[in-house]
Amino acid sequence: MDKKEILARSQKENILQDEFAAFVEQKAQATAYILILIYSALACLVFFLQTHFTGKAYGDYRAFLFCFAITFGSRSFQHFRSHRKAKDILFVLIAFCIAIVTFISILNHEMEIL
């Protein structure tokens, strides 16, 4: 066997491992995305309820709402680029509007500039 045949055979044998590694990486990223969304939503809810009922909280719910909106909007944008569905671009617009309003609210509350 010459060098090219050995290399071609090796690539054919390793293609399943490469596909499996890509599959595992994709699943890990999808799981991380879901966990970020869940954590941001729960933290936002807890801090909002603390602020609403006690007047103060351990953290600012708006920061977590901002994180949630950016993460959800980015993922929806990737879905839109892949599938070109109108609902995905609608989710992008809504999420980024929420992120902008939240960011302005954070600036206004903390720095009192607006």
Secondary structure as a PSIPRED ss2 file (coil, helix, strand):
# PSIPRED VFORMAT (PSIPRED V4.0)

   1 M C   1.000  0.000  0.000
   2 D C   1.000  0.000  0.000
   3 K H   0.000  1.000  0.000
   4 K H   0.000  1.000  0.000
   5 E H   0.000  1.000  0.000
   6 I H   0.000  1.000  0.000
   7 L H   0.000  1.000  0.000
   8 A H   0.000  1.000  0.000
   9 R H   0.000  1.000  0.000
  10 S H   0.000  1.000  0.000
  11 Q H   0.000  1.000  0.000
  12 K H   0.000  1.000  0.000
  13 E H   0.000  1.000  0.000
  14 N H   0.000  1.000  0.000
  15 I H   0.000  1.000  0.000
  16 L H   0.000  1.000  0.000
  17 Q H   0.000  1.000  0.000
  18 D H   0.000  1.000  0.000
  19 E H   0.000  1.000  0.000
  20 F H   0.000  1.000  0.000
  21 A H   0.000  1.000  0.000
  22 A H   0.000  1.000  0.000
  23 F H   0.000  1.000  0.000
  24 V H   0.000  1.000  0.000
  25 E H   0.000  1.000  0.000
  26 Q H   0.000  1.000  0.000
  27 K H   0.000  1.000  0.000
  28 A H   0.000  1.000  0.000
  29 Q H   0.000  1.000  0.000
  30 A H   0.000  1.000  0.000
  31 T H   0.000  1.000  0.000
  32 A H   0.000  1.000  0.000
  33 Y H   0.000  1.000  0.000
  34 I H   0.000  1.000  0.000
  35 L H   0.000  1.000  0.000
  36 I H   0.000  1.000  0.000
  37 L H   0.000  1.000  0.000
  38 I H   0.000  1.000  0.000
  39 Y H   0.000  1.000  0.000
  40 S H   0.000  1.000  0.000
  41 A H   0.000  1.000  0.000
  42 L H   0.000  1.000  0.000
  43 A H   0.000  1.000  0.000
  44 C H   0.000  1.000  0.000
  45 L H   0.000  1.000  0.000
  46 V H   0.000  1.000  0.000
  47 F H   0.000  1.000  0.000
  48 F H   0.000  1.000  0.000
  49 L H   0.000  1.000  0.000
  50 Q H   0.000  1.000  0.000
  51 T H   0.000  1.000  0.000
  52 H H   0.000  1.000  0.000
  53 F H   0.000  1.000  0.000
  54 T H   0.000  1.000  0.000
  55 G C   1.000  0.000  0.000
  56 K C   1.000  0.000  0.000
  57 A C   1.000  0.000  0.000
  58 Y C   1.000  0.000  0.000
  59 G C   1.000  0.000  0.000
  60 D C   1.000  0.000  0.000
  61 Y H   0.000  1.000  0.000
  62 R H   0.000  1.000  0.000
  63 A H   0.000  1.000  0.000
  64 F H   0.000  1.000  0.000
  65 L H   0.000  1.000  0.000
  66 F H   0.000  1.000  0.000
  67 C H   0.000  1.000  0.000
  68 F H   0.000  1.000  0.000
  69 A H   0.000  1.000  0.000
  70 I H   0.000  1.000  0.000
  71 T H   0.000  1.000  0.000
  72 F H   0.000  1.000  0.000
  73 G H   0.000  1.000  0.000
  74 S H   0.000  1.000  0.000
  75 R H   0.000  1.000  0.000
  76 S H   0.000  1.000  0.000
  77 F H   0.000  1.000  0.000
  78 Q H   0.000  1.000  0.000
  79 H H   0.000  1.000  0.000
  80 F H   0.000  1.000  0.000
  81 R H   0.000  1.000  0.000
  82 S H   0.000  1.000  0.000
  83 H H   0.000  1.000  0.000
  84 R C   1.000  0.000  0.000
  85 K C   1.000  0.000  0.000
  86 A H   0.000  1.000  0.000
  87 K H   0.000  1.000  0.000
  88 D H   0.000  1.000  0.000
  89 I H   0.000  1.000  0.000
  90 L H   0.000  1.000  0.000
  91 F H   0.000  1.000  0.000
  92 V H   0.000  1.000  0.000
  93 L H   0.000  1.000  0.000
  94 I H   0.000  1.000  0.000
  95 A H   0.000  1.000  0.000
  96 F H   0.000  1.000  0.000
  97 C H   0.000  1.000  0.000
  98 I H   0.000  1.000  0.000
  99 A H   0.000  1.000  0.000
 100 I H   0.000  1.000  0.000
 101 V H   0.000  1.000  0.000
 102 T H   0.000  1.000  0.000
 103 F H   0.000  1.000  0.000
 104 I H   0.000  1.000  0.000
 105 S H   0.000  1.000  0.000
 106 I H   0.000  1.000  0.000
 107 L H   0.000  1.000  0.000
 108 N H   0.000  1.000  0.000
 109 H H   0.000  1.000  0.000
 110 E H   0.000  1.000  0.000
 111 M H   0.000  1.000  0.000
 112 E C   1.000  0.000  0.000
 113 I C   1.000  0.000  0.000
 114 L C   1.000  0.000  0.000
